[in-house]
Amino acid sequence: MNQSADTIYGINPVFETVRAGRRDIHRVWLYRDGGKNPRLRKLGQFLEARSIRVEAADRAQLYDLCGTREHQGVVLEGGPFPYIPYAEMLGARRLVLLDSIEDPHNVGAIMRSAEVFGWGDVLLPRRGGPLVIPSVVKASAGACEHLRIAVNCSANQYVKIAQQEGYAVVALDGGGKALLEDIADLALEKLLLVVGGEDSGVSQYILNTATHVAAIPQSGKINSLNASVAAAIAMYRLR
């Protein structure tokens, strides 16, 4: 295994990584008995059609390659994720910023929703959360491979620059007074949505400077939504 390469595992993540065509693909390992699995068999045919180097491996080898049993019978070795400078995103209608979200599964799930709902530009702070690591790719089901993702600013810097460029900033917070429905009715031309971590939430600076601080009404006994669920609701409503 090339130490400078990224390791992608899982059927959908590998498929989407190859389909997106944004990384160099070095080689792929497929479970040697994968022909019995229709999805693995289809993936093998897809890789063969693109002349990608495929090697057979047993389950122990696959585990050694990726360090997890969640590989679903396939591991890909490829180049690093192609991050985009933030400046190249400015002008997009919709941006989503993940502020201090530390759980890779939440980060990946938000990216999956972002891709589905047309929020193609995602901002990750350079510190305080995971970047596009293999577990994030897996949790996103490979959706991150189709997104433009920036990692070159702090959360506060992203917001400052967006405001200078004419973006309305909508921060999600349980104590917010605005409703997503009312914000959607404004038909904002350019919008930056900020989603905070489940423990720390959105930073106080961003809450103080946001154009709108929005809450999602709840009727149950649990007092908060998972960050990725809240983000999905907001992205759907504000797309």
KENUBA-452432 format. One record per residue (C-alpha): residue number from 1; residue in one letter; x, y, z. Coordinates in nm, 4 decimals. Layout:
REM KENUBA-452432
+------+------+----------+----------+----------+
: resi : resn :       px :       py :       pz :
+------+------+----------+----------+----------+
:  NUM :    a :        X :        Y :        Z :
...
+------+------+----------+----------+----------+
END
This chain:
REM KENUBA-452432
+------+------+----------+----------+----------+
: resi : resn :       px :       py :       pz :
+------+------+----------+----------+----------+
:    1 :    m :   0.0000 :   0.0000 :   0.0000 :
:    2 :    n :   0.1314 :   0.3438 :  -0.0984 :
:    3 :    q :   0.1668 :   0.5432 :   0.2261 :
:    4 :    s :   0.0743 :   0.8692 :   0.0510 :
:    5 :    a :  -0.2417 :   0.7221 :  -0.1028 :
:    6 :    d :  -0.5973 :   0.7295 :   0.0291 :
:    7 :    t :  -0.7817 :   0.4060 :   0.1003 :
:    8 :    i :  -1.1500 :   0.3978 :   0.0044 :
:    9 :    y :  -1.3656 :   0.1035 :   0.1075 :
:   10 :    g :  -1.7241 :  -0.0046 :   0.0498 :
:   11 :    i :  -1.9181 :  -0.0739 :  -0.2686 :
:   12 :    n :  -2.0858 :   0.2653 :  -0.3156 :
:   13 :    p :  -1.7806 :   0.4701 :  -0.2106 :
:   14 :    v :  -1.5560 :   0.2860 :  -0.4568 :
:   15 :    f :  -1.8141 :   0.3082 :  -0.7353 :
:   16 :    e :  -1.8677 :   0.6824 :  -0.6855 :
:   17 :    t :  -1.4954 :   0.7531 :  -0.6530 :
:   18 :    v :  -1.4311 :   0.5929 :  -0.9899 :
:   19 :    r :  -1.7427 :   0.7433 :  -1.1482 :
:   20 :    a :  -1.6542 :   1.0953 :  -1.0315 :
:   21 :    g :  -1.3136 :   1.0663 :  -1.1991 :
:   22 :    r :  -1.1473 :   1.3255 :  -0.9763 :
:   23 :    r :  -0.8816 :   1.1062 :  -0.8148 :
:   24 :    d :  -0.6033 :   0.8986 :  -0.9610 :
:   25 :    i :  -0.6968 :   0.5324 :  -0.9158 :
:   26 :    h :  -0.3966 :   0.3117 :  -0.8424 :
:   27 :    r :  -0.5648 :  -0.0253 :  -0.7933 :
:   28 :    v :  -0.8640 :  -0.2012 :  -0.6414 :
:   29 :    w :  -0.8855 :  -0.5191 :  -0.4357 :
:   30 :    l :  -1.2024 :  -0.7280 :  -0.4673 :
:   31 :    y :  -1.3069 :  -1.0160 :  -0.2445 :
:   32 :    r :  -1.2018 :  -1.3295 :  -0.4298 :
:   33 :    d :  -1.5456 :  -1.4910 :  -0.3859 :
:   34 :    g :  -1.7268 :  -1.1689 :  -0.4730 :
:   35 :    g :  -1.8798 :  -1.3189 :  -0.7860 :
:   36 :    k :  -2.1517 :  -1.4650 :  -0.5649 :
:   37 :    n :  -2.2586 :  -1.1124 :  -0.4667 :
:   38 :    p :  -2.4508 :  -0.9368 :  -0.7491 :
:   39 :    r :  -2.3376 :  -0.5902 :  -0.6371 :
:   40 :    l :  -1.9707 :  -0.6901 :  -0.6208 :
:   41 :    r :  -1.9996 :  -0.8664 :  -0.9545 :
:   42 :    k :  -2.1494 :  -0.5533 :  -1.1113 :
:   43 :    l :  -1.8747 :  -0.3400 :  -0.9562 :
:   44 :    g :  -1.6086 :  -0.5735 :  -1.0944 :
:   45 :    q :  -1.7550 :  -0.5386 :  -1.4439 :
:   46 :    f :  -1.7663 :  -0.1597 :  -1.4020 :
:   47 :    l :  -1.3980 :  -0.1505 :  -1.3036 :
:   48 :    e :  -1.2959 :  -0.3849 :  -1.5839 :
:   49 :    a :  -1.4731 :  -0.1666 :  -1.8403 :
:   50 :    r :  -1.2573 :   0.1245 :  -1.7238 :
:   51 :    s :  -0.9345 :  -0.0769 :  -1.7383 :
:   52 :    i :  -0.8700 :  -0.0346 :  -1.3663 :
:   53 :    r :  -0.6222 :  -0.2730 :  -1.2091 :
:   54 :    v :  -0.8119 :  -0.5225 :  -0.9910 :
:   55 :    e :  -0.6577 :  -0.7809 :  -0.7594 :
:   56 :    a :  -0.8290 :  -1.0642 :  -0.5730 :
:   57 :    a :  -0.8080 :  -1.0658 :  -0.1934 :
:   58 :    d :  -0.9532 :  -1.2619 :   0.0951 :
:   59 :    r :  -1.1365 :  -1.1007 :   0.3870 :
:   60 :    a :  -0.8264 :  -1.0887 :   0.6068 :
:   61 :    q :  -0.6305 :  -0.9054 :   0.3377 :
:   62 :    l :  -0.9126 :  -0.6567 :   0.2872 :
:   63 :    y :  -0.9219 :  -0.5895 :   0.6608 :
:   64 :    d :  -0.5454 :  -0.5354 :   0.6673 :
:   65 :    l :  -0.5743 :  -0.2888 :   0.3798 :
:   66 :    c :  -0.8441 :  -0.0666 :   0.5302 :
:   67 :    g :  -0.8470 :  -0.1506 :   0.9026 :
:   68 :    t :  -1.2211 :  -0.2147 :   0.9235 :
:   69 :    r :  -1.4690 :  -0.4929 :   0.8544 :
:   70 :    e :  -1.7025 :  -0.2459 :   0.6810 :
:   71 :    h :  -1.5248 :  -0.2905 :   0.3466 :
:   72 :    q :  -1.8138 :  -0.4877 :   0.1848 :
:   73 :    g :  -1.5591 :  -0.6852 :  -0.0148 :
:   74 :    v :  -1.3770 :  -0.4012 :  -0.1895 :
:   75 :    v :  -1.0894 :  -0.1620 :  -0.1160 :
:   76 :    l :  -0.9523 :   0.1065 :  -0.3482 :
:   77 :    e :  -0.6133 :   0.2759 :  -0.3354 :
:   78 :    g :  -0.6178 :   0.6192 :  -0.4931 :
:   79 :    g :  -0.4832 :   0.9704 :  -0.4876 :
:   80 :    p :  -0.5770 :   1.2353 :  -0.2307 :
:   81 :    f :  -0.9102 :   1.4140 :  -0.2364 :
:   82 :    p :  -0.9000 :   1.7239 :  -0.4627 :
:   83 :    y :  -0.9961 :   2.0098 :  -0.2311 :
:   84 :    i :  -1.1063 :   2.3396 :  -0.3860 :
:   85 :    p :  -0.9948 :   2.6889 :  -0.2733 :
:   86 :    y :  -1.2785 :   2.8721 :  -0.1000 :
:   87 :    a :  -1.2422 :   3.1650 :  -0.3396 :
:   88 :    e :  -1.3528 :   2.9414 :  -0.6268 :
:   89 :    m :  -1.6808 :   2.8618 :  -0.4489 :
:   90 :    l :  -1.7887 :   3.2193 :  -0.3903 :
:   91 :    g :  -2.0734 :   3.2902 :  -0.6273 :
:   92 :    a :  -2.2448 :   2.9554 :  -0.5725 :
:   93 :    r :  -2.6083 :   2.9951 :  -0.4642 :
:   94 :    r :  -2.5780 :   2.7653 :  -0.1648 :
:   95 :    l :  -2.2882 :   2.6871 :   0.0694 :
:   96 :    v :  -2.2957 :   2.4690 :   0.3801 :
:   97 :    l :  -2.0424 :   2.5078 :   0.6619 :
:   98 :    l :  -1.9775 :   2.2350 :   0.9202 :
:   99 :    d :  -1.8746 :   2.4114 :   1.2412 :
:  100 :    s :  -1.6958 :   2.1829 :   1.4923 :
:  101 :    i :  -1.8670 :   1.8617 :   1.3813 :
:  102 :    e :  -1.6227 :   1.5958 :   1.4984 :
:  103 :    d :  -1.8015 :   1.2689 :   1.4195 :
:  104 :    p :  -1.6960 :   1.1383 :   1.0746 :
:  105 :    h :  -2.0318 :   0.9653 :   1.0353 :
:  106 :    n :  -2.2170 :   1.2943 :   1.0811 :
:  107 :    v :  -1.9820 :   1.4716 :   0.8416 :
:  108 :    g :  -2.0317 :   1.2014 :   0.5794 :
:  109 :    a :  -2.4084 :   1.1932 :   0.6268 :
:  110 :    i :  -2.4304 :   1.5709 :   0.5814 :
:  111 :    m :  -2.2260 :   1.5447 :   0.2626 :
:  112 :    r :  -2.4599 :   1.2758 :   0.1347 :
:  113 :    s :  -2.7623 :   1.5007 :   0.1927 :
:  114 :    a :  -2.5787 :   1.7984 :   0.0429 :
:  115 :    e :  -2.5186 :   1.6099 :  -0.2806 :
:  116 :    v :  -2.8765 :   1.4807 :  -0.2975 :
:  117 :    f :  -3.0332 :   1.8239 :  -0.2370 :
:  118 :    g :  -2.8034 :   2.0166 :  -0.4700 :
:  119 :    w :  -2.5747 :   2.1864 :  -0.2167 :
:  120 :    g :  -2.2604 :   2.1139 :  -0.4121 :
:  121 :    d :  -2.0193 :   2.3279 :  -0.2078 :
:  122 :    v :  -1.9161 :   2.2241 :   0.1440 :
:  123 :    l :  -1.6890 :   2.4144 :   0.3825 :
:  124 :    l :  -1.4808 :   2.2283 :   0.6402 :
:  125 :    p :  -1.2781 :   2.4279 :   0.8955 :
:  126 :    r :  -0.9082 :   2.3531 :   0.8787 :
:  127 :    r :  -0.9214 :   2.2488 :   1.2466 :
:  128 :    g :  -1.1882 :   2.1039 :   1.4748 :
:  129 :    g :  -1.3276 :   1.8227 :   1.2617 :
:  130 :    p :  -1.2369 :   1.5469 :   1.0162 :
:  131 :    l :  -1.1457 :   1.6169 :   0.6570 :
:  132 :    v :  -1.2355 :   1.3786 :   0.3727 :
:  133 :    i :  -1.0924 :   1.0686 :   0.5378 :
:  134 :    p :  -1.1963 :   0.7120 :   0.4438 :
:  135 :    s :  -1.4650 :   0.6867 :   0.7151 :
:  136 :    v :  -1.6206 :   1.0121 :   0.5900 :
:  137 :    v :  -1.6235 :   0.8808 :   0.2331 :
:  138 :    k :  -1.7906 :   0.5604 :   0.3563 :
:  139 :    a :  -2.0523 :   0.7468 :   0.5618 :
:  140 :    s :  -2.1324 :   0.9661 :   0.2619 :
:  141 :    a :  -2.1795 :   0.6558 :   0.0422 :
:  142 :    g :  -1.9276 :   0.8186 :  -0.1913 :
:  143 :    a :  -2.1344 :   1.1363 :  -0.2344 :
:  144 :    c :  -1.8413 :   1.3521 :  -0.1206 :
:  145 :    e :  -1.6584 :   1.2572 :  -0.4400 :
:  146 :    h :  -1.9064 :   1.4706 :  -0.6358 :
:  147 :    l :  -1.8820 :   1.7768 :  -0.4083 :
:  148 :    r :  -1.6543 :   2.0781 :  -0.4099 :
:  149 :    i :  -1.5013 :   2.0934 :  -0.0619 :
:  150 :    a :  -1.2833 :   2.3674 :   0.0877 :
:  151 :    v :  -1.0617 :   2.3306 :   0.3955 :
:  152 :    n :  -0.8522 :   2.6475 :   0.3932 :
:  153 :    c :  -1.0257 :   2.8737 :   0.6516 :
:  154 :    s :  -1.1580 :   2.8702 :   1.0057 :
:  155 :    a :  -1.5360 :   2.8633 :   1.0503 :
:  156 :    n :  -1.5394 :   3.2312 :   1.1483 :
:  157 :    q :  -1.3283 :   3.3270 :   0.8466 :
:  158 :    y :  -1.5625 :   3.1425 :   0.6102 :
:  159 :    v :  -1.8541 :   3.3428 :   0.7503 :
:  160 :    k :  -1.6746 :   3.6795 :   0.7383 :
:  161 :    i :  -1.5750 :   3.6320 :   0.3760 :
:  162 :    a :  -1.9211 :   3.5077 :   0.2761 :
:  163 :    q :  -2.0843 :   3.8137 :   0.4306 :
:  164 :    q :  -1.8441 :   4.0400 :   0.2437 :
:  165 :    e :  -1.9527 :   3.8632 :  -0.0754 :
:  166 :    g :  -2.3214 :   3.9265 :  -0.0092 :
:  167 :    y :  -2.4275 :   3.5938 :   0.1409 :
:  168 :    a :  -2.7037 :   3.5710 :   0.3971 :
:  169 :    v :  -2.5824 :   3.3494 :   0.6825 :
:  170 :    v :  -2.8321 :   3.1080 :   0.8386 :
:  171 :    a :  -2.7138 :   2.9339 :   1.1557 :
:  172 :    l :  -2.8999 :   2.6350 :   1.2992 :
:  173 :    d :  -2.9483 :   2.6549 :   1.6750 :
:  174 :    g :  -3.2057 :   2.5169 :   1.9163 :
:  175 :    g :  -3.2582 :   2.8639 :   2.0598 :
:  176 :    g :  -3.3111 :   3.0283 :   1.7229 :
:  177 :    k :  -3.6132 :   3.2518 :   1.6665 :
:  178 :    a :  -3.6423 :   3.2215 :   1.2888 :
:  179 :    l :  -3.8225 :   2.9391 :   1.1096 :
:  180 :    l :  -3.6852 :   2.7702 :   0.8002 :
:  181 :    e :  -4.0178 :   2.8179 :   0.6218 :
:  182 :    d :  -4.0011 :   3.1945 :   0.6675 :
:  183 :    i :  -3.6397 :   3.2084 :   0.5500 :
:  184 :    a :  -3.7260 :   2.9969 :   0.2452 :
:  185 :    d :  -4.0014 :   3.2447 :   0.1560 :
:  186 :    l :  -3.7375 :   3.5187 :   0.1299 :
:  187 :    a :  -3.5921 :   3.3402 :  -0.1762 :
:  188 :    l :  -3.2400 :   3.4482 :  -0.0820 :
:  189 :    e :  -3.0099 :   3.4667 :  -0.3815 :
:  190 :    k :  -2.6963 :   3.3554 :  -0.1934 :
:  191 :    l :  -2.7078 :   3.1651 :   0.1341 :
:  192 :    l :  -2.4511 :   3.0109 :   0.3683 :
:  193 :    l :  -2.5978 :   2.7513 :   0.6051 :
:  194 :    v :  -2.4004 :   2.6810 :   0.9239 :
:  195 :    v :  -2.4483 :   2.3515 :   1.1084 :
:  196 :    g :  -2.2815 :   2.3087 :   1.4472 :
:  197 :    g :  -2.1547 :   2.0060 :   1.6352 :
:  198 :    e :  -2.3885 :   1.8228 :   1.8687 :
:  199 :    d :  -2.1837 :   1.9146 :   2.1762 :
:  200 :    s :  -2.0589 :   2.2659 :   2.1078 :
:  201 :    g :  -2.3125 :   2.3839 :   1.8502 :
:  202 :    v :  -2.2492 :   2.6835 :   1.6254 :
:  203 :    s :  -1.9833 :   2.9205 :   1.7618 :
:  204 :    q :  -2.1006 :   3.2276 :   1.9506 :
:  205 :    y :  -1.9340 :   3.4592 :   1.7000 :
:  206 :    i :  -2.1380 :   3.3093 :   1.4157 :
:  207 :    l :  -2.4599 :   3.3167 :   1.6190 :
:  208 :    n :  -2.3983 :   3.6843 :   1.6935 :
:  209 :    t :  -2.3278 :   3.7810 :   1.3329 :
:  210 :    a :  -2.5642 :   3.5500 :   1.1408 :
:  211 :    t :  -2.8394 :   3.7028 :   0.9306 :
:  212 :    h :  -3.0837 :   3.4478 :   1.0717 :
:  213 :    v :  -3.0585 :   3.2000 :   1.3599 :
:  214 :    a :  -3.3083 :   2.9249 :   1.2870 :
:  215 :    a :  -3.4544 :   2.6465 :   1.4975 :
:  216 :    i :  -3.6398 :   2.3370 :   1.3782 :
:  217 :    p :  -3.9665 :   2.2962 :   1.5725 :
:  218 :    q :  -3.9932 :   1.9659 :   1.7584 :
:  219 :    s :  -4.2861 :   1.7851 :   1.9157 :
:  220 :    g :  -4.1186 :   1.4883 :   2.0855 :
:  221 :    k :  -3.9566 :   1.4421 :   2.4244 :
:  222 :    i :  -3.5978 :   1.4385 :   2.2939 :
:  223 :    n :  -3.4617 :   1.7924 :   2.3037 :
:  224 :    s :  -3.2377 :   1.7885 :   1.9975 :
:  225 :    l :  -3.1899 :   1.6398 :   1.6528 :
:  226 :    n :  -2.8775 :   1.4666 :   1.5303 :
:  227 :    a :  -2.6645 :   1.7242 :   1.3454 :
:  228 :    s :  -2.6860 :   1.5377 :   1.0162 :
:  229 :    v :  -3.0659 :   1.5094 :   1.0385 :
:  230 :    a :  -3.1027 :   1.8793 :   1.1197 :
:  231 :    a :  -2.8727 :   1.9662 :   0.8293 :
:  232 :    a :  -3.0738 :   1.7500 :   0.5891 :
:  233 :    i :  -3.4014 :   1.9158 :   0.6917 :
:  234 :    a :  -3.2517 :   2.2630 :   0.6504 :
:  235 :    m :  -3.0866 :   2.1903 :   0.3159 :
:  236 :    y :  -3.4082 :   2.0450 :   0.1781 :
:  237 :    r :  -3.6119 :   2.3441 :   0.2945 :
:  238 :    l :  -3.3650 :   2.6129 :   0.1841 :
:  239 :    r :  -3.2405 :   2.4653 :  -0.1432 :
+------+------+----------+----------+----------+
END
